Each structure stands twice: as C-alpha cells, then as structure tokens.
Amino acid sequence: MTQDISRRNSLKAILFAATAFSIGLAPLAVQAQDAVKVGIMGGEDESVWKVVVEEAAKKGLTVETVIFNDYNQPNEALDRKEIDANSFQHTPFLDAQIQQHGYKISVAGYTAVWPIGIYSRKLKSLDEVKEGAVIGVPNDPSNEGRALRVLESHGIIKLKPDAGVLATPIDIIENPKNVDIKELDAGVVGRAIDDLDIAIVNNDWAAKAGLEPKDAIGWESRENNPYNNFIAVRTDDLEKDWVKTLVSSFQNDAVKAELDRAYKGTGIPAWE
C-alpha cells in the first residue's frame, strides 16, 4: 500500500514537472519568433545589412537576410510570408505593386535615398545633348516615371502636368531635341551605356554596371525627393515589437557610416 502511494506521488511529481516545464517553454517559443527574414537586393546593400544584423543582435533580434536580384520578387515573397520584411523600394514602386497585385504591405521605417544618376560615355555634359539622342530609361513603372522626371528637370523634355510619378513616354508633350527614349530593364540600362547617348541608371544597378558617381553628368535633385527607400512589412505586422526593433537597428550612426562607405557618398540617410 505504501509503495502504491509512493508510486502515485512520484507519477504526480513527474506530471507536475512536465506541466511546469511545458509552461516554462512558452516564453521561449515567443522568443523564437524574434528571428526575422528580411529581403534585400544583392550588392552594396549586403554590407549595409551586415551592420544592421549586428545592431539587431545587440537588441535581442536575430535577422537573416534573403538576397534577391529582381525588383518584383521581394514584395511577392513578403505577401506569401516567405520573408517577414523587405528593404529595397520607394513609395511609388510599392504603390504600383499594390495597385497591380493588391498586396497588403506598409512602410515600417525609412532607410536611405539614392538620387538617380545620368551617365554617358559619349557626352561630358547635358549641354551636349544633340538632336535625336538615344536615352535609356528603366522600364518598370515607378523608375521610368522617375527617370523621365529627371530629364524634365534638366530641360530635355516636358511632361503633362498631370502625368504623376508613373509617367511614361506617351506623357511627353515637349521634346525639342526629338530624343529617342529607349525603355529597358533596370538592370540592363547601365550595361547598355555604350549603345546609348545617355543612360538614366538607378544607383545600385550603376555599381553593377561598373559606373561610378564620378562618371555621372547629372543627378536627380536630393531636395524634396519622394523616392526615399524604406523597410516594408505586412500591414498586419506593422505594430509588432520586432518591427520597431528592426527599424531602430537600421536608423543609427553605425549604419549611416556603412551607407556612406558602401555607396561612396551616394546613399543618404532618409530618417534624419
């Protein structure tokens, strides 16, 4: 009888310990979710995000970067919950993607802005643009509109007043030098520079094409620039603590210094 009571008490103790152990694991399960995957573009951003990862680790957040080489993939991956956040785009691009795909994605915090550059190996200045000059621009909706705005700001073309940020060549209402606008993939424009008189090239793709800031013959204005890049998350996650930690892990002096180093002064903090 005494052995039976002892055995039952032992079983109760084991069950109690198991229950207590499982309860004790609950906070750890929550903590395990504090590991997030962030989609970024390959290139200089990888070195910037190495610093972000280090800063996040200091705050108890584990960040894993997932590298993409196509602008259309990171938002699709975020929508499918294959990643938890991405960092590669500006508002006009996201707006166009939302309009096209219905993504429920929101801005979590700003990162940097990279003024788009005007490059040429045939001209030394925009004053040398001749009749019928061939100008390459990115063909994705937001960056094409951005490139055309740059050409307009330098007096090469004029767009309809209501063209907006998604302007296309059909919105050109004045073209005094009859320049020929060639719409090319964003990753191709810089590489095709030898076949063009002018190439309007996004900062990251310029580096991949071997173009340096000193090679530019003109720049997009940095003042009142609507193309600030940001960290994006699913709208449902916007108020979660890990999102705030991720943003603060980017918005700091350590990352600012790496932005300057990696992009040779062309990547400007957008959170200041």
Backbone as numpy.savetxt, mean C-alpha at the origin, in Angstrom:
# Nx Ny Nz CAx CAy CAz Cx Cy Cz
-13.67 -49.67 50.90 -14.51 -48.49 50.90 -13.63 -47.24 50.90
-12.65 -47.22 51.81 -11.73 -46.08 51.88 -10.98 -45.90 50.57
-10.60 -47.02 49.92 -9.89 -46.96 48.65 -10.78 -46.37 47.56
-12.13 -46.73 47.60 -13.06 -46.21 46.59 -13.21 -44.70 46.74
-13.35 -44.23 48.02 -13.49 -42.79 48.25 -12.23 -42.06 47.79
-11.09 -42.65 48.12 -9.81 -42.05 47.71 -9.70 -41.96 46.20
-10.15 -43.08 45.52 -10.09 -43.12 44.07 -10.99 -42.04 43.46
-12.24 -41.92 44.06 -13.19 -40.92 43.54 -12.63 -39.51 43.73
-12.03 -39.27 44.91 -11.45 -37.95 45.18 -10.31 -37.64 44.21
-9.55 -38.67 43.90 -8.43 -38.48 42.96 -8.96 -38.12 41.57
-10.05 -38.81 41.16 -10.65 -38.53 39.86 -11.20 -37.11 39.80
-11.84 -36.70 40.94 -12.37 -35.34 41.00 -11.24 -34.32 40.88
-10.14 -34.62 41.57 -8.99 -33.71 41.52 -8.45 -33.58 40.11
-8.40 -34.73 39.40 -7.90 -34.72 38.02 -8.83 -33.91 37.13
-10.17 -34.14 37.29 -11.15 -33.40 36.48 -11.09 -31.91 36.77
-10.94 -31.57 38.08 -10.85 -30.15 38.45 -9.61 -29.51 37.85
-8.50 -30.23 37.90 -7.25 -29.71 37.34 -7.37 -29.52 35.84
-8.02 -30.50 35.17 -8.18 -30.42 33.73 -9.04 -29.23 33.36
-10.13 -29.02 34.16 -11.01 -27.88 33.91 -10.27 -26.57 34.13
-9.55 -26.50 35.23 -8.79 -25.29 35.53 -7.75 -25.02 34.45
-7.12 -26.08 33.96 -6.10 -25.94 32.93 -6.70 -25.40 31.64
-7.91 -25.95 31.28 -8.56 -25.50 30.05 -9.00 -24.06 30.17
-9.48 -23.67 31.39 -9.86 -22.27 31.60 -8.63 -21.38 31.51
-7.55 -21.87 32.06 -6.31 -21.09 32.02 -5.79 -20.88 30.62
-6.13 -21.79 29.71 -5.67 -21.66 28.34 -6.45 -20.62 27.56
-7.65 -20.25 28.02 -8.49 -19.33 27.26 -7.79 -18.02 26.92
-7.15 -17.34 27.91 -6.44 -16.12 27.55 -5.34 -16.34 26.55
-4.66 -17.53 26.62 -3.60 -17.81 25.68 -4.14 -17.96 24.27
-5.35 -18.52 24.15 -5.96 -18.67 22.83 -6.23 -17.31 22.21
-6.65 -16.33 23.04 -6.88 -14.97 22.56 -5.56 -14.36 22.13
-4.53 -14.58 22.99 -3.23 -14.02 22.66 -2.69 -14.59 21.36
-3.02 -15.86 21.08 -2.52 -16.48 19.86 -3.05 -15.78 18.62
-4.19 -15.09 18.77 -4.74 -14.34 17.65 -3.97 -13.05 17.40
-3.11 -12.67 18.32 -2.31 -11.47 18.16 -1.11 -11.73 17.25
-1.33 -12.51 16.22 -0.36 -12.71 15.16 -1.12 -12.41 13.87
-0.68 -11.38 13.17 -1.43 -10.93 12.01 -0.59 -11.00 10.75
-1.26 -11.27 9.64 -0.61 -11.30 8.34 -0.94 -10.01 7.60
0.11 -9.36 7.11 -0.06 -8.09 6.41 0.48 -8.21 4.99
-0.35 -7.92 4.01 0.06 -7.97 2.61 0.77 -6.69 2.20
1.95 -6.82 1.63 2.70 -5.66 1.15 3.25 -5.98 -0.25
3.74 -4.95 -0.92 4.35 -5.16 -2.23 5.83 -5.46 -2.07
6.35 -6.30 -2.96 7.76 -6.63 -2.89 8.63 -5.43 -3.24
9.86 -5.41 -2.73 10.77 -4.30 -3.02 11.19 -3.58 -1.75
11.34 -2.26 -1.86 11.81 -1.46 -0.74 10.90 -1.57 0.48
9.60 -1.77 0.24 8.67 -1.86 1.36 9.00 -3.03 2.29
9.67 -4.03 1.76 10.02 -5.17 2.60 10.97 -4.75 3.72
11.93 -3.89 3.41 12.86 -3.45 4.45 12.16 -2.52 5.44
11.23 -1.72 4.96 10.46 -0.85 5.85 9.65 -1.69 6.82
9.02 -2.74 6.30 8.17 -3.56 7.15 8.95 -4.47 8.09
10.21 -4.69 7.82 11.04 -5.40 8.79 11.14 -4.58 10.07
11.24 -3.27 9.91 11.28 -2.39 11.08 9.92 -2.37 11.78
8.85 -2.36 10.98 7.50 -2.39 11.57 7.31 -3.67 12.39
7.77 -4.79 11.85 7.68 -6.07 12.56 8.40 -5.99 13.90
9.59 -5.38 13.89 10.37 -5.24 15.13 9.64 -4.35 16.14
9.06 -3.25 15.65 8.35 -2.33 16.53 7.10 -2.99 17.10
6.41 -3.79 16.27 5.21 -4.49 16.73 5.55 -5.52 17.80
6.67 -6.22 17.62 7.09 -7.23 18.58 7.30 -6.62 19.97
7.81 -5.39 20.00 8.01 -4.70 21.27 6.68 -4.46 21.99
5.60 -4.40 21.20 4.27 -4.13 21.75 3.47 -5.42 21.96
4.11 -6.58 21.72 3.45 -7.86 21.92 2.64 -8.35 20.75
2.83 -7.73 19.58 2.08 -8.12 18.38 3.03 -8.79 17.39
2.70 -10.01 16.99 3.50 -10.72 15.99 2.95 -10.41 14.60
3.80 -9.90 13.73 3.39 -9.53 12.38 4.16 -10.36 11.37
3.43 -10.96 10.45 4.03 -11.71 9.34 3.67 -11.00 8.04
4.67 -10.66 7.24 4.39 -10.00 5.97 4.20 -11.03 4.86
3.26 -10.74 3.99 2.98 -11.59 2.83 3.24 -10.73 1.59
4.15 -11.17 0.75 4.61 -10.35 -0.38 3.74 -10.58 -1.62
3.31 -9.47 -2.23 2.54 -9.50 -3.48 3.30 -8.72 -4.55
3.03 -9.06 -5.80 3.65 -8.35 -6.92 2.62 -7.87 -7.93
1.36 -7.88 -7.53 0.26 -7.44 -8.37 -0.68 -6.61 -7.51
-0.95 -5.39 -7.92 -1.78 -4.48 -7.13 -3.19 -5.00 -6.87
-3.68 -5.87 -7.73 -5.06 -6.33 -7.59 -5.23 -7.45 -6.56
-4.14 -8.06 -6.13 -4.24 -9.23 -5.26 -4.42 -8.93 -3.76
-3.76 -7.91 -3.21 -3.84 -7.73 -1.74 -5.25 -7.47 -1.21
-6.07 -6.72 -1.92 -7.44 -6.48 -1.44 -8.30 -7.74 -1.57
-8.08 -8.50 -2.62 -8.80 -9.75 -2.78 -8.44 -10.72 -1.66
-7.15 -10.79 -1.34 -6.70 -11.67 -0.26 -7.25 -11.22 1.09
-7.33 -9.91 1.30 -7.88 -9.37 2.54 -9.37 -9.70 2.65
-10.08 -9.54 1.56 -11.51 -9.84 1.54 -11.77 -11.32 1.82
-10.89 -12.18 1.34 -11.04 -13.63 1.53 -10.51 -14.10 2.89
-10.00 -13.18 3.68 -9.45 -13.47 5.00 -8.19 -14.33 4.93
-7.49 -14.23 3.81 -6.19 -14.91 3.69 -5.10 -14.10 4.38
-5.33 -12.80 4.53 -4.47 -11.92 5.30 -5.36 -11.06 6.19
-4.77 -10.39 7.17 -5.53 -9.59 8.12 -5.51 -8.10 7.81
-4.53 -7.67 7.04 -4.38 -6.26 6.69 -3.51 -6.17 5.45
-3.52 -5.02 4.81 -2.54 -4.80 3.74 -2.08 -3.35 3.79
-0.97 -3.09 3.13 -0.38 -1.75 3.13 0.31 -1.53 1.80
-0.41 -0.88 0.87 0.17 -0.68 -0.46 -0.56 0.36 -1.29
-1.69 0.87 -0.82 -2.58 1.62 -1.71 -2.98 2.97 -1.14
-3.56 3.80 -2.02 -4.12 5.08 -1.61 -5.63 5.05 -1.80
-6.31 6.09 -1.34 -7.77 6.11 -1.34 -8.40 5.97 -2.72
-7.93 6.68 -3.75 -8.57 6.50 -5.07 -8.51 5.06 -5.56
-7.39 4.38 -5.27 -7.28 2.98 -5.71 -8.27 2.11 -4.95
-8.35 2.27 -3.63 -9.28 1.47 -2.84 -10.73 1.76 -3.25
-11.04 3.03 -3.47 -12.40 3.39 -3.87 -12.78 2.69 -5.18
-11.84 2.64 -6.11 -12.10 1.97 -7.38 -12.30 0.47 -7.18
-11.52 -0.12 -6.30 -11.64 -1.56 -6.03 -12.96 -1.87 -5.32
-13.36 -1.01 -4.41 -14.63 -1.21 -3.71 -15.80 -1.09 -4.69
-15.71 -0.12 -5.57 -16.77 0.07 -6.56 -16.88 -1.15 -7.49
-15.73 -1.72 -7.81 -15.71 -2.86 -8.74 -16.07 -4.18 -8.07
-15.60 -4.38 -6.82 -15.75 -5.69 -6.18 -16.64 -5.70 -4.94
-17.00 -4.53 -4.44 -17.84 -4.48 -3.25 -17.13 -4.84 -1.96
-15.81 -4.68 -1.92 -15.07 -5.01 -0.71 -15.52 -4.15 0.47
-15.53 -4.73 1.66 -15.80 -3.99 2.89 -14.46 -3.82 3.61
-13.70 -2.84 3.11 -12.34 -2.58 3.58 -12.25 -1.10 3.96
-11.56 -0.82 5.07 -11.46 0.56 5.55 -10.01 0.96 5.85
-9.80 2.26 5.90 -8.49 2.82 6.24 -8.28 2.73 7.75
-7.17 2.10 8.15 -6.86 1.98 9.58 -5.91 3.07 10.04
-4.95 3.45 9.20 -3.98 4.47 9.57 -3.05 4.75 8.41
-2.63 6.00 8.27 -1.81 6.39 7.12 -0.34 6.00 7.31
0.32 5.75 6.19 1.71 5.32 6.21 2.63 6.36 5.55
2.60 6.43 4.23 3.50 7.35 3.53 2.90 7.76 2.19
3.51 8.75 1.59 3.12 9.16 0.24 4.38 9.20 -0.62
4.24 8.71 -1.84 5.34 8.69 -2.79 4.93 9.50 -4.02
5.33 10.76 -4.09 4.97 11.54 -5.28 5.40 10.84 -6.55
4.50 10.75 -7.51 4.77 10.05 -8.76 5.75 10.86 -9.61
6.64 10.18 -10.31 7.69 10.86 -11.06 7.49 10.84 -12.56
8.06 11.84 -13.22 8.05 11.94 -14.68 9.48 11.68 -15.15
9.67 10.62 -15.93 11.01 10.20 -16.33 11.17 10.23 -17.84
12.40 10.45 -18.27 12.70 10.42 -19.70 14.19 10.19 -19.91
14.51 9.45 -20.96 15.90 9.29 -21.36 16.17 10.04 -22.66
15.13 10.74 -23.14 15.26 11.49 -24.39 15.18 13.00 -24.16
14.56 13.39 -23.04 14.37 14.80 -22.74 15.05 15.14 -21.41
15.53 16.38 -21.32 16.15 16.83 -20.08 15.20 17.67 -19.23
14.11 18.13 -19.84 13.11 18.89 -19.10 11.78 18.81 -19.83
10.72 19.16 -19.13 9.39 19.13 -19.74 9.22 20.23 -20.77
10.10 21.20 -20.77 10.05 22.25 -21.78 10.40 21.72 -23.16
11.01 20.53 -23.21 11.45 19.95 -24.49 10.41 19.03 -25.12
9.23 18.91 -24.50 8.19 18.04 -25.05 7.79 18.55 -26.44
7.87 17.66 -27.42 7.60 18.05 -28.81 6.24 17.56 -29.28
5.85 18.05 -30.42 4.60 17.64 -31.07 4.58 16.12 -31.24
3.49 15.49 -30.79 3.32 14.05 -30.97 4.14 13.19 -30.03
4.68 13.77 -28.98 5.48 12.99 -28.03 4.67 11.83 -27.47
5.34 10.70 -27.28 4.67 9.50 -26.77 4.90 9.42 -25.25
3.79 9.38 -24.51 3.86 9.41 -23.05 3.20 8.17 -22.48
3.95 7.40 -21.70 3.41 6.19 -21.07 2.84 6.49 -19.70
1.64 5.96 -19.43 0.99 6.14 -18.13 0.49 4.78 -17.64
0.37 4.60 -16.32 -0.19 3.33 -15.80 -1.65 3.19 -16.24
-2.08 1.96 -16.49 -3.44 1.77 -17.01 -4.48 1.39 -15.97
-4.08 1.22 -14.67 -5.11 0.94 -13.67 -5.82 2.25 -13.35
-7.13 2.20 -13.06 -7.96 3.41 -13.00 -7.42 4.56 -12.17
-7.04 4.29 -10.92 -6.64 5.41 -10.06 -5.29 5.99 -10.45
-4.33 5.13 -10.79 -3.00 5.64 -11.12 -2.97 6.29 -12.50
-3.85 5.87 -13.40 -3.93 6.55 -14.69 -4.43 7.97 -14.50
-5.51 8.11 -13.70 -6.02 9.43 -13.42 -4.98 10.31 -12.76
-4.21 9.71 -11.87 -3.15 10.44 -11.16 -2.09 10.93 -12.14
-1.68 10.05 -13.05 -0.66 10.41 -14.04 -1.15 11.54 -14.95
-2.42 11.47 -15.35 -2.97 12.51 -16.21 -3.04 13.84 -15.48
-3.33 13.78 -14.18 -3.35 15.01 -13.37 -1.95 15.63 -13.30
-0.95 14.79 -13.24 0.43 15.28 -13.22 0.75 16.00 -14.53
0.34 15.39 -15.65 0.58 16.03 -16.94 -0.17 17.35 -17.04
-1.39 17.37 -16.48 -2.17 18.61 -16.49 -1.49 19.68 -15.66
-0.96 19.31 -14.49 -0.32 20.29 -13.61 0.91 20.91 -14.25
1.50 20.21 -15.23 2.67 20.73 -15.92 2.31 21.35 -17.27
1.02 21.52 -17.53 0.58 22.23 -18.71 0.64 21.46 -20.02
0.81 20.14 -19.95 0.92 19.35 -21.18 -0.45 19.02 -21.75
-1.44 18.78 -20.89 -2.81 18.53 -21.32 -3.75 19.28 -20.38
-5.04 19.27 -20.73 -6.06 19.80 -19.82 -7.22 18.82 -19.81
-7.74 18.54 -18.61 -8.82 17.57 -18.44 -10.15 18.28 -18.21
-11.23 17.55 -18.42 -12.55 18.08 -18.09 -12.58 18.46 -16.61
-13.23 19.55 -16.26 -13.28 19.97 -14.86 -13.87 18.92 -13.93
-14.77 18.09 -14.45 -15.42 17.08 -13.61 -14.83 15.69 -13.81
-13.63 15.60 -14.35 -13.03 14.29 -14.66 -12.78 13.47 -13.39
-12.44 14.13 -12.29 -12.21 13.42 -11.04 -10.89 12.66 -11.04
-10.69 11.88 -9.95 -9.42 11.17 -9.77 -9.29 9.96 -10.70
-10.40 9.54 -11.30 -10.35 8.38 -12.20 -10.39 8.81 -13.67
-9.79 9.95 -13.95 -9.75 10.46 -15.32 -9.05 9.47 -16.26
-9.48 9.47 -17.51 -8.87 8.65 -18.56 -8.58 9.56 -19.75
-7.87 9.07 -20.75 -7.57 9.92 -21.92 -8.80 10.52 -22.60
-9.96 9.90 -22.47 -11.15 10.47 -23.13 -11.60 11.76 -22.42
-11.05 12.01 -21.21 -11.37 13.23 -20.48 -10.47 14.40 -20.85
-9.53 14.17 -21.75 -8.64 15.25 -22.20 -9.40 16.18 -23.14
-9.47 17.45 -22.78 -10.19 18.41 -23.63 -9.23 19.37 -24.35
-8.00 19.43 -23.89 -6.98 20.22 -24.58 -5.68 19.43 -24.62
-5.09 19.36 -25.82 -3.85 18.62 -26.02 -3.04 19.39 -27.06
-2.51 20.55 -26.65 -1.89 21.47 -27.62 -0.74 20.87 -28.42
-0.04 19.88 -27.87 1.09 19.28 -28.60 0.74 17.91 -29.16
-0.55 17.58 -29.10 -1.02 16.29 -29.62 -0.18 15.11 -29.12
0.10 15.11 -27.83 0.88 13.99 -27.28 0.06 12.71 -27.37
0.76 11.62 -27.55 0.14 10.29 -27.68 0.23 9.58 -26.33
-0.91 9.38 -25.67 -0.94 8.73 -24.36 -1.00 7.22 -24.54
0.03 6.52 -24.06 0.08 5.06 -24.13 -0.26 4.48 -22.76
-1.34 3.72 -22.69 -1.76 3.11 -21.43 -1.10 1.74 -21.28
-0.27 1.61 -20.26 0.49 0.40 -20.03 0.32 -0.08 -18.59
0.58 -1.36 -18.36 0.56 -1.88 -17.00 1.55 -1.10 -16.15
1.16 -0.85 -14.88 2.00 -0.04 -14.00 3.43 -0.56 -13.91
3.59 -1.89 -13.96 4.91 -2.48 -13.86 5.70 -2.44 -15.15
5.05 -2.06 -16.25 5.69 -2.04 -17.56 6.15 -0.65 -17.95
5.46 0.38 -17.47 5.75 1.75 -17.93 7.22 2.10 -17.79
7.80 1.87 -16.63 9.19 2.22 -16.41 10.14 1.44 -17.29
9.84 0.17 -17.49 10.71 -0.69 -18.30 10.63 -0.33 -19.78
9.55 0.33 -20.18 9.36 0.71 -21.58 9.89 2.10 -21.88
10.64 2.68 -20.93 11.04 4.08 -21.06 11.84 4.37 -22.33
12.63 3.40 -22.80 13.42 3.63 -24.01 12.55 3.76 -25.26
11.33 3.25 -25.20 10.41 3.33 -26.34 9.44 4.51 -26.21
9.61 5.29 -25.14 8.72 6.41 -24.87 9.52 7.71 -24.81
8.84 8.82 -25.03 9.49 10.11 -24.80 9.43 10.45 -23.31
8.32 10.09 -22.68 8.12 10.34 -21.25 7.42 9.14 -20.64
7.78 8.80 -19.42 7.11 7.74 -18.67 6.70 8.30 -17.32
5.40 8.15 -16.99 4.91 8.53 -15.67 4.91 7.25 -14.84
5.79 7.18 -13.85 6.06 5.91 -13.18 5.86 6.03 -11.66
5.09 5.09 -11.11 4.94 5.02 -9.65 6.30 4.76 -9.02
6.47 5.28 -7.81 7.76 5.24 -7.14 8.34 3.84 -7.03
7.52 2.88 -6.56 8.06 1.53 -6.36 8.44 0.87 -7.67
7.64 1.10 -8.72 7.96 0.50 -10.01 9.15 1.19 -10.67
9.35 2.45 -10.36 10.51 3.16 -10.90 11.79 2.48 -10.43
11.84 2.14 -9.12 13.03 1.48 -8.58 13.26 0.14 -9.26
12.18 -0.61 -9.49 12.31 -1.92 -10.12 12.79 -1.80 -11.56
12.50 -0.66 -12.20 12.92 -0.45 -13.58 14.30 0.18 -13.66
14.96 0.36 -12.51 16.29 0.93 -12.50 16.32 2.44 -12.61
15.18 3.09 -12.37 15.10 4.55 -12.42 15.33 5.12 -11.03
16.10 6.18 -10.95 16.41 6.81 -9.67 15.80 8.21 -9.63
15.57 8.75 -8.43 14.99 10.09 -8.32 15.72 11.13 -9.15
17.04 11.02 -9.25 17.82 12.00 -10.01 17.51 11.94 -11.51
16.89 10.83 -11.96 16.56 10.68 -13.38 15.25 11.38 -13.74
14.49 11.79 -12.74 13.17 12.40 -13.00 13.34 13.81 -13.56
12.46 14.17 -14.49 12.47 15.53 -15.04 11.28 16.32 -14.51
10.50 15.70 -13.64 9.37 16.38 -13.03 8.74 15.50 -11.97
7.98 16.13 -11.05 7.35 15.39 -9.96 5.92 15.86 -9.75
5.14 14.99 -9.20 3.83 15.34 -8.69 4.03 16.25 -7.48
3.15 17.22 -7.30 3.24 18.11 -6.15 3.02 17.32 -4.86
3.79 17.65 -3.83 3.64 16.99 -2.53 2.60 17.69 -1.66
2.18 18.88 -2.03 1.22 19.64 -1.25 -0.21 19.21 -1.57
-1.01 19.03 -0.52 -2.42 18.63 -0.67 -2.57 17.39 -1.55
-1.66 16.45 -1.36 -1.66 15.25 -2.19 -2.71 14.25 -1.68
-3.66 13.85 -2.54 -4.71 12.91 -2.10 -4.27 11.45 -2.11
-3.01 11.20 -2.46 -2.57 9.82 -2.67 -1.75 9.27 -1.51
-2.09 9.67 -0.30 -1.44 9.10 0.88 -1.76 7.61 0.97
-0.75 6.81 1.18 -0.96 5.37 1.36 -1.34 5.07 2.81
-1.87 3.87 3.03 -2.36 3.55 4.37 -2.38 2.05 4.61
-2.54 1.69 5.87 -2.82 0.31 6.27 -4.33 0.11 6.17
-4.76 -0.94 5.48 -6.18 -1.23 5.33 -6.52 -2.53 6.03
-7.72 -2.60 6.59 -8.23 -3.81 7.24 -9.68 -4.00 6.84
-10.20 -5.19 7.11 -11.63 -5.40 6.91 -12.40 -4.46 7.85
-13.47 -3.89 7.37 -14.22 -2.92 8.16 -14.65 -3.49 9.51
-14.98 -4.76 9.55 -15.40 -5.40 10.80 -14.29 -5.42 11.85
-13.04 -5.33 11.40 -11.90 -5.39 12.32 -11.39 -4.02 12.75
-11.96 -2.97 12.20 -11.39 -1.63 12.32 -11.13 -1.20 13.76
-12.00 -1.54 14.68 -11.88 -1.07 16.06 -11.13 -2.04 16.98
-10.58 -3.10 16.43 -9.89 -4.08 17.25 -8.54 -3.55 17.74
-8.14 -4.00 18.91 -6.91 -3.49 19.54 -5.67 -3.75 18.68
-5.63 -4.92 18.04 -4.43 -5.24 17.27 -4.24 -4.27 16.10
-5.35 -3.73 15.60 -5.26 -2.76 14.50 -4.56 -1.50 14.98
-4.95 -1.02 16.14 -4.32 0.18 16.70 -2.83 -0.06 16.96
-2.51 -1.26 17.44 -1.11 -1.58 17.69 -0.31 -1.63 16.39
-0.91 -2.21 15.36 -0.24 -2.30 14.05 0.03 -0.91 13.50
-0.95 -0.04 13.58 -0.78 1.32 13.06 0.32 2.06 13.81
0.32 1.97 15.13 1.34 2.65 15.92 2.73 2.06 15.69
2.77 0.80 15.27 4.06 0.16 14.96 4.66 0.70 13.67
3.82 1.32 12.85 4.31 1.97 11.62 4.59 3.44 11.87
3.72 4.09 12.59 3.81 5.54 12.76 4.77 5.91 13.89
6.05 5.82 13.61 7.07 6.15 14.61 8.38 6.55 13.93
9.30 7.05 14.72 10.55 7.58 14.17 11.44 6.50 13.54
11.40 5.29 14.08 12.24 4.21 13.53 11.83 3.89 12.10
10.52 3.81 11.88 10.03 3.52 10.53 10.26 4.71 9.61
10.08 5.91 10.15 10.34 7.13 9.37 11.77 7.13 8.83
12.72 6.76 9.66 14.12 6.73 9.24 14.35 5.69 8.16
13.70 4.53 8.29 13.87 3.48 7.28 13.19 3.86 5.97
12.06 4.54 6.03 11.41 5.05 4.82 12.36 5.94 4.04
13.00 6.83 4.76 13.93 7.78 4.12 15.11 7.05 3.50
15.63 6.05 4.24 16.79 5.30 3.73 16.41 4.45 2.53
15.34 3.67 2.66 14.95 2.72 1.62 14.52 3.41 0.33
13.83 4.52 0.47 13.30 5.21 -0.71 14.10 6.46 -1.09
15.25 6.60 -0.48 16.19 7.67 -0.83 15.52 9.04 -0.81
14.69 9.25 0.20 14.08 10.56 0.38 12.79 10.78 -0.37
12.34 9.80 -1.15 11.11 9.99 -1.93 9.87 9.47 -1.21
10.06 8.70 -0.14 8.94 8.22 0.67 8.76 9.15 1.85
7.61 9.82 1.91 7.38 10.85 2.92 6.31 10.39 3.89
6.57 10.44 5.20 5.55 10.03 6.18 4.24 10.78 5.96
3.14 10.05 6.00 1.82 10.66 5.75 1.02 10.82 7.03
1.61 10.47 8.17 0.86 10.56 9.42 1.17 11.83 10.20
2.12 12.60 9.70 2.55 13.80 10.44 1.73 15.02 10.02
